[in-house]
Amino acid sequence: MASGTVSDALESVGNVGLFQLIFYVLYVGSGIIHGTLTFQFQALSIMPKVECLSKQCLKLQKKLNNDLLICKLGKEEWKFDGSHENWLTEFNLYCDDTYLKGMGTTVYFVGFMIGVSLLSSLCDKCGRRRANVSLLVGYLFAIIGQQHSTTYTAVLAFRFILGFFHSGISVSFFTVFCEFSSPNFGAFGNVSCGAAFTFGGSVASFLAYHCPHWQDFLAIPMFFHAVSLLIFYVFIPESPYWLTAKNRNSEALKVLNFVAKINRKTCLQDDYVIHQALSDKAENPFKIILSNQILRDSVAKLSFAWFTVSVCYYALQFNAGSLGNDEYSVMIWMGVLDVPARLSIVYFAFTEGRQWSANRYLLVSAISLGLCMIPNVSDMYLGSLTLKSIFTMVGHGAGGAVFSLLYTYTSEVLPTLARSTGMSMCSTAARVASIMSPFVIILNQISGSLIYFIALACIVISMNLLKSIPETMNKPLPNSVEECEILFRKKRKDETVI
């Protein structure tokens, strides 16, 4: 009678095959959609060109940018050129109401943070498949509602709902992908999705520039999200890790044989025995983490690292307008350059390890942000871009690469029945930084270097905290608290020997 762990059974039916490839395409495609919709508010709130209707306007136009120009003049002295009808023009988000531009992003991430707190245990308690389908349906509802909004209050309400459901999808989608894949392919898929998410920011800028009306912008991602929901519902079964942890071995065996058929592998015999994980003392995923010192400490340290990379990523993204270049161009370049940064970290994560890769990329980000604080150097031009723009893009890209890697790293040190919950706790810390990021303009009024100094300080602290997290390269996902403790004890033993 054959037997083995879930990891052994999954390797037997194929943990890198056609099934995983189809899932990979679905996962990466969802990353582009979510990136487009996350950054839509910034892209749809960029000031369009202004046409002058008076001599006073023409005179001031040579001295002032459009934001300041229209606030100095009467409404009859200027008009927008009509090339872009976005949220700024439709809801008059300028002059005294400029602060409302940042509200769209802040409300989104408030929804994200609340959602990640309320939905975090849904995936662990109810199952990966049921949770994902429910969240994807809710997300589609939010997109449709936002597209048909006629007031700015309605836009903000549906932005909140969009962030609420995105929080659950970002964790549960990733969790189930990793639990169907080998550790390295799971890490590759996650980083690829992160690169796709960033690329979605470039897509948002491109669509905002070329779509004459903002409602046309939303139609494209809405269609592709509906398609991805249908594919997930039809094709992706429940996670065998979760079924085994819930003592539903016969169902886990059916799922594994479904994967075997797609991958054209030999199915497992009906009498195949899947070894049970050591039982966790508490069924509540929050209690599993909070009652164990090792898990509690590791989640706290990883949470600060998530906060740090969120500062590097989102705050610098929303700082694009102060870099001395066209904001559409900077957003597109940030997205394009982030893709190789995120993909390159995969190589080092596979060869040097998760911890080594995270710390080295954080170091690159720190050096780049430090160079941004040198006035005479950062204000110089290289071609059409300022050096400050280039250094910011490098720091933004390196931070984004670590962001992707932390999803993998965090999941690999947490047990199955608390994996989504632990990642959600870390994600909550990241969303605190995300909520604050649109108000980076206030920091710029104090000092243009302040945001870089804050990010730099956070990076130094995070690099030290990550040293205490064990390396997880080429190790199976822990299925219980006891297996996590063994992972941490082995690290301490290795450090003692050294």
N, C-alpha and C positions, 0 to 999 in steps of 0.2 A: 504494500500500500504506500503510494507516494505521499510525501508531505513536505511542508516548507512554510516560510513566512510569506506575508503578502508581497514583500519585495522579491523573494525567490519566485513566487508564482507569476508575478508581473514580468519578470525577466524571461521566464519560460515562454509566455505568450507574446512577448515583444514589448519592450518599454521604449523602443525607438523604431517605429514602423509607419505604415500607411495611416493607421488610426491616429497616431501622434502627429503626423504631418498635416492631416486634415484639421485636427484640433489646433495645431500651431497657426495655420492660416486664419482660422476663425478668431483665435486669440489676438494675433497681431492686427487683424482687420478691425477688431473692436478697439484696439489701442488708438488707431487713427481716428475713429469716430469720436471716442471720448476726448482725445486731444483737441479735435476741431471744436467740439462743443464746450470744452473747458475754457479755451482761449477766445471763444467767439466774442465775449464781452469786450475784451481789449481791442480786438480787431474791428468790432462794430461801433466803437466809441472814438475812433480817430477823427480828428478835425479835418473835414474836407476843404477844398479850395474855396476862397472867398472872392467874390466879384464886387468891386467898388462901384458905388452909385453917386459919389460926390467927390469933389476935389480934395476935401479934407481927408477923406478915406485914402485916396491915391497918395497923398503926401505922407500919411502915417504908415502906409503899407510898406514903405521903403525902410522904416525904422523898427517896426514891431512885427512879431509873429502873429498868426491868425488868432490865437487864443486871446492875446492882449488887445489886438486891434478891434475886434467886435465889441469888446467891453468898454472901449473908449468912445465908441460912436453910437448914434441913435439907430434904431432898427431900419429906418428909411434910407440910411446911408450905405447899406451893404446887403448882400444876399449870398447864400451858398450857390455854387455853380451848378448844382443839380446832378452832378455825376454820381454821387453816392447818397442814398437815403438810408441812413443808419439810425441807431438809437439816439445818437447825439443830436441829429437834425430833427428827428420826429418828436422827441420828448424834451428838446431844448436843454440839453445837459451841458450848459456853458455859463460863463460868468458866475453869478451868485449860486448857480446850481451845479457847478463843476464837481463839487464833492460827491454828487450822486453817481458820477461815473464809477468811482471805486466801490460804491455800494453793491453793484451787480456782482462783482467778484467776491466781496466780503460775504454777502448773503449766500452765495454758492458754497463757500467753504464753511460757513456756519452750518448750513444744511448737511454738508459732508461730515463735519465733526459730530453733530447730533446723530446723524445716521450711523456713523461708525460705532457710536456708543450703544445705540439701541439695536442695531442689526448684527453686531459682531458675533453674538452667540447663536444667531439663527442658522448659520451654516454648520456649526458644530452640533446643534441640537436636532435640527430638522433634516439635515442631509444637504450635500452639496448641490445636487440636481434641483431639488424642489426650491431651494433658496435662490439659485441662479435664475430659474425660469420666472419666479415671482418678481425678482428685482429687475430683470430685463423688461418685463411687461410694464412695471411702474415707470421705468426710465423712458420707455416709448410714449407713455401717457404724458410725461412732463415735456417731451419735445413737441408733441402735438399741441399741448396747451400753450406753450411759449410761442409757437408759430402763429397762433390765432389771438395773441394778446393785443389789445387795443390801447391799454394804458400802461404806464411805467410801473405802477403798483402790481399789475398782473404779471409783467415781465419778471419783477423781483420775486414774486410768489412762486412762479414756475422755475426760476433759477434755484430757489431754495429746494424745491422738490427734486430737481435734476441732481443737485449735489447730494441730497439725502440718499437717493437710490444708487448714484455712482459710487458712494462710499462702500456699500455692500458688494457691488459688482467687482470693484477693484481688488477686494480681498478674496471673495469666494471663487471668482473666475480663476484667479492665480492659484489658489489652493487646489482646486480640482485638477488643473492642468499639471501641477507638480506631482500629484498623487497618481497620475496615469503615465508618468514619464520617468526616465532615468534621472538621477540627480543632475548630471551635466546638461542633458537636453532640457530639463526643467529650468535650469539657470539660463540657458541660451534663449529659451522661449520668453522668459520674463524680461531679460535685457532687450530682446527684440521688440517686445511689446512696449517697453519704455521708450525705445527709439521711435517706434511708430507713434506713440503718444506725443512726443516732441515734434515729430514730422507733422502731426495733426495741427500743431500750432502754426506751422508754415502754410498748411492747407487753409486754415482759418483766415490768415492774412490774404492769401491768394483769392479765396472766394469773396471776402469782404471787398477787395479791390475791384473784382470783375463782376460781381452781382450788383445790379443797379438798386435793388431793394433788399432789405435785410431778411424779409420773409422768404425770398428765393434762396438765400443762403442756407436756411434751415431745412429746406426740402431734400437736399442731397444726403446729409448725414441721417435724416429720419428714414429715408428709404433703405439705406444700407443697414441701419440698426434693425429694422423690421426683418430683413433677410437673415441677419445673423441670429436673431431670436428664433426664427423658424428652424434654421439648421441645428442650433443647439438643442431645441426641444426634440427634434426627430433623431439626432445622431448621438448625443452625449449621454451615457448612462450614469448611474450613481457611482461614487468612488468606492473601489473595493477596500481601501483603507478604512473609510468611515463605516462600511457595512461590517467589516471584521471587528472593529472596535465596539460595535453595537451587538456583537455575537450573532450576526445574520450571515453565517458562512455559506449557506446554500445559495443565497442571492449573490454574494461576492463571487462565488464560483461561476454563476451564469454570466456575470459581467465580464469576468476574465476570459471566458470562452467566446464571448461576443468580440472582444478585442482580438483574440487569437484568429477568429475567422476573417476579420478585416485585414489583419497583418499576414494572413496566409501561413499561420503557424499551427502546430498540432494542438488540439484542444486538450485541456486537462481532463483526467478521468473523473467520473462521478464520485468515486470514493477518495478523491484527493483531499487530504487533511490540511487545512490552513492553521498553522500554529496561532494560538490566541496570544494577544499582548498581555503583559502583566497588568492586572486591573488597577485602575486609578482609584484613589480613596474617595474622591469627590466627583460627582457627575457634573456639577455646575462648573463650566469652563473658567469663570472668573475665580472661583474658589480654588480650582486646581493651581492657578498661577499664584494667587495671593497667599495661599497657605504654604507654599514651598519657597524657601529663601533663595535657592539657586535660580529658579524661574523668575521670581520677583525682581531680583537684582539684575538679571540679564535683560529683562523687558525694560526696566528703568534705564539702563545704559543704552540699549538700542533705541529707546524712545528719544533720547537726547540726540543721537546720531541722525535719526529721521528728522527731527526738528532742524538740525543744522543743514542738511542737504535741501530741505524745503526752503530755508532762507536763501541758500545759494541759488536755487532754481527759480522760485516764483518771484522773490523780491528783485532779483536781477532782471527777470523777464519784464516786470512792470516798471523797471527803471530804464527801459529802452528809449523812452521819449526824451531823456535828459542826456543822451550820449552824443549829440551833435550831428546826427544823421537822420534821414527819413525813417519814420517809425515803421512803416510797412516793410522797408528793406531790412531793417535790423531784426524785426520779428522773423522774416523769412530766413535770413542768414543764421539766426540762432537755432531755428529748427533744423536747417540743413546740416550745420556743423555738429549738432548734437548726435546725429545718427552715427557717424564714425566713432565718436567718443564712446557712445554706449556699446557699440558692437565690439570695439577694441578691448573693452574691459572683460569681455567674455573669454578671450584668449588667456589673459592673465589669471582670471578666476579658475580656469581649467588647469593651468600649468603651475601657478605659484600659490593659489589658494584664495579664498574669499577675503580673509583678513588682510593679507598682504596687498591685494588689489584695491580694497577700499581705502586703506591708509595711503597708498601711493597716489591714487587719484585725488584724494583730499589734499595731499601735499601740493599737487599741481594746481588745484583750485586756489589754495592759500597763496602760492607764489604769484599767480595771475592777479588775484585781488589786491595783493600788496603792491604790485606795479601800478594798479589803477589809482593808488593814492599819491603817486609822484606827479605833481602838477605839470611841470615842464615836459615830461616825457609823455604822459597820457593824453595831452592835448594836441600832440603832433599827428599828422596825417600820413597814412600809408595807402596810396591810391585814393579812393573816395571815402575810406573809413578812417575815423580817428583811432589812434592806438588804444585809447580808453575803451572804445567799442570792441576792438579785437580782443583785448585782455579780458573784458567782461564776458565775451562769448566763450573764451577758453575756460574761464572760471565757472561759467554757467554750464558748459558742456561736461566738464569733469564732475561737477556736483550732480548733474542729471544722471551720469553714468553710475555714480555711487548710489543714487536713489534707486535705480533699477536693481542693482546688486543687493541692496539691503532687503528687498522683498524676498529674495532667495535665501540670503544669509539668516534672516529672522525665522523663516519657516523651517529651516534645517536644525534649529536648536529648540524647537517647541514640540510637545507631544500632539498626537492626532486630535484628541478630544478638546484641545485648547489652542490648536494652531491658528485658526481663523481669529479667535478672540484675542490672542496675544499680538497678532499682527495688527488687529484693529486698534488695540491700545497704543501701539507704536504710531499707527497712522493718525490717531487723534492728536498726538504731539506734533506731527508734521502739519496738521491742519491749523493748529494755533498759529504757526508761522505763516501759513497760506492766508489766513484771515487778515493778518497784519500787513501782508505784502503790498496790497494796493495803495497803502498810505505811506509808501516809501517817499512820495513827493514831499511829505512834511519833513522828513529827515534831510532831504536835499535843500530845503530852505534854511536849515541849521548849518549843515556842512555837506558838500558833495561827496566827501570821503567817509561819512559816518556809517552808511550802510555797508561799505567795504570793511571797515574796522570791526563792526559787529559780526559779520560773516566770518572774518578771519579769526576772531577770538573763539567763536563756536567751533570752528574746524579744529583748532589746537586741542580743545577739551575733548572733542569726539575722538580724535586719533588716539588719545590716551585711554579713553573708556573702552574702545574696541579691542585693545590688547588683552583684555580679560575674557573675551568671548572665544570659545574654542573653535579651532578650524574644522570645517565640515566637508571639505573637498573629498569626493569619492566615498562618502559615508552614507548609509541608508537613512531615510527619514526615521526619527525616533517615534515609536508608536505608543509610548507610555512615559510617565514621569520618571520611572526608574531608569529607563534607557537614556533619558536626558541627563540624569544625575551621573550615570556612568560616563557619558561624554565629557562632562565638566570635571569629574574626578580624574579622568585620564589626562586632561590638560594640566591639571595641577601636579600630577605625578611626573609628567614629562618636564615641567618647569623645575621641579625639585631636583630631578636627575641632572639637568643642565647646570 
